[in-house]
Amino acid sequence: MIQSVKNLSADQKVAIESLLGRPILDGEHVSVRTIPASPDWLDAIQKEAKVSGADKLTMEEIDEEIASARRGRKQNPGK
């Protein structure tokens, strides 16, 4: 649902401005959307990547890791 800022209550304006970190203007519109939380397995992978430093890999390093894994599969089919 999209709401015009001019139709919001004072409390709603304060809450939105607090979340945005800036004032909102009467000419603006506001929309709120929820998204599902990430699954536990994804949180675990992200935490492990931060601990190992994998979250800092460049695209070139990621591409090389993928290429290396593919080369390994070609050398050892079925594993």
N, C-alpha and C positions, 0 to 999 in steps of 0.2 A: 504494500500500500504506500502511496506517495502522498505526503501532506505538505501543504503550503506552510511556510514558517509563520506567516501572519495568523494562521488558525491554531497555532499551538498555545498551550497555557504557559504562563511564566515559568512554572516548575519544569515543564518539558524543555523549554528553551535553555534553561540553566543546565539541565542534564546533558543535552546534546552539545552545548558549547563546551562543557567539561570534557566530554569524550573527544570532540574534535580539536580542542585546544585553541579555539578561535571563536570570535563572535559570529553569529549567523545573522543574515539580513532578511528583512521581510519579503524581499523579492525571490528568495531561495526556496527550494523544495527539499524535503527530507524523506529519505526512504531507509527503512531498517530491514536488514535481512539476516537470518540466522543460517549458519552452516554447521553441518555435523562435525563433532570432534573427531580428530584422527584416531584410527584404531590403535590399540595398545601395541601391536606388532610394529606399526610405523613409528610410533614414539620411541620404541626400543632401538630400531634401526638408526633413527636420527641421533639418539643419545650415544650410541656406539660410534657413529661417524664423528661426532664431536670429540669423543675421548681419543679416538685413533688419529684424528687429524684429517680424516677422509673428506670432511666437509670443506676443506680448504683446497681440494684438488682443482686444477684448471681444466678447461674442456679438453685441451690437448692431452693431459695426463689421464683423464677419464677415457678418451678415445683409445689411448695406448693400452690401458687396462683391458678394455673390451677386445681389442685386436689380439692381445696376448691370450686371453681366455679362448678366443675362437681358434687361434693357432694350436693351443693345447688340445682342443676337442678334435681337430683334424688329425693330430698325431696319435690320439688315444680314443678312437671311436667307441661309443658305447659306455663311456664313463662320464 
